[in-house]
Amino acid sequence: MGMTGNELEIIMNKQKAYYVSGVTRSLAFRIMMLQKLYDAIEHYEKEITDALHKDLRKPPLETYVTEIGFVLSSITHTLKHLDEWMAPEKVKTPLHLQPATSMIIKQPYGIALVIGPFNYPLQLLLDPLVGAIAAGNCAVLKPSEDAPHIASVVEKLIDRTFPSDYVTVVQGGKEVTTTLLAAPFDYVFFTGSAAVGKVVMKACAERLTPLTLELGGKSPVIVDSTADIRKTAEKIVWGKFLNTGQTCIAPDYVLADVSIYDQLLDEMKKAIQRFYGKDAQKSPDYGRIINNRHYQRLANILEQDQLYIVDGGRVDAEDLYIEPTLLALPDWNQASMQEEIFGPILPILPYESLGLAIQQISALPKSLAAYFFTENEKAADHFIEALPFGGGCINDTISHAGNIHLPFGGIGPSGMNQYHGKASFETFSHSKSILKKSTAVTMSVSYPPYKGKLSFVKRFIR
């Protein structure tokens, strides 16, 4: 359904009134709403699982770990710590401002807009909502129109759980997003492509609205000569082909030390076969591409780089199927190296010198994630220190995003601001600074006339 500016105005006025009434602010209310969300997700677990299977052919275990269970454990963690996160933080007051007390108070922004993507359409819409609720905001959720089955389950779930004055779902395509972005939200949280991210940021700039952008990019994997090649191959294959490569922090390409290059390729081929069998199209554990547009984009990359296919490469347009595919590339000039792949195609390139490889990656736009496989502590430190990226792992892929104690987010073109756990609460809260002065004593030294007071002031402030 489309939405007129008028309809949106009604929604926003209702939410504004609800927010101003102050009901969303108390700890008790926030906890009650988080608990309701938890119960609703559990209640709709089967419908969510079915919908994600229809939209992305997601296997139930993947759905549980990366979508349902992910959000449930996020709520559990938030419920446990919310009272301490909300507590005013007392800070020191310098001598020349005494007598006074100072503190930082965390306050909600007001009404938050959360725009979700198609690849993890439950997690990436509802996990930000957990932060918005925890921080005491109202929220409007815009699910991705590219994953329609889960979008309608989420709409039903939210409709039956919350009053629409508090949290509501708005469905639609590009025009609806444009209408939403023109509205006076107090905070915007967007997950998606850099291209749309620019549109969102531009719209927010018009109103000076603070925002979080969770984007993507070409996240590299480096494998040096000391790495445990079999385990490395498994971890890369798992991280890459999870959700059919449609993960913003998926390994986008691999740079392998020339001395272990062939061995790594060989182990990856074996890992793919261990995971998905001889024909991944028949595997219940391998998904599909979200829609025809993305399928065509990926099939096009394969066609241009077909000379370099060393494993996989079969496609089926009717089934939106693209086989797990490995490309052995001689250099960086191929089609698969021009933009984020976001699908089950993995280019592997050789490198001679680690320092040079890191330099080469550094020259590219900053990625959301980066991964390094090594048994060399010094090399790992150099990788972490020298390469700019949002977050990543040593000797693993994807897993940093599963640790609720690690803030998650990008840098530069891969995004801005962070969430997960406490970082979600902070992202959806404004830190308000308060100094409370005692009226018992007045330091009149700071008032005019200033004659003869400078030397005294200099003793305090330096």
Protein Blocks (a to p, Z undefined) as FASTA:
>chain_A
ZZdfklmmmmmmmmmmmmmnommmpmklmmmmmmmmmmmmmmmmmmmmmmmmmmnopafk
lmmmmmmmmmmmmmmmmmmmmmmmmpccdddddfklpccddddddddfbjacddddfklm
mlmmmmmmmmmmmnopacdddddfklmmlmmmmmmmmmmmpcfklpccdeddfklmmmmm
mpccfbdcddddfklmmmmmmmmmmnopacddddedjddddddfkbcfklmmmmmmmmmm
ggghpafkbcfbdcddfklmmmmmmmmmmmmmmmnojblmlpckbccdfblmlmmmmmmm
mmmmmmmpcggjiacfklopacddddddfblkbmklmbcfkpabdcddddfblklmmmmm
mmpccdfbdcdddfbfklmmmmmmmpgcfbdcehiahklmmpmkbccddehjlogcjeeh
jllmmmmpccdddddddfkbccfklpccfehklmmmmmmnZZ
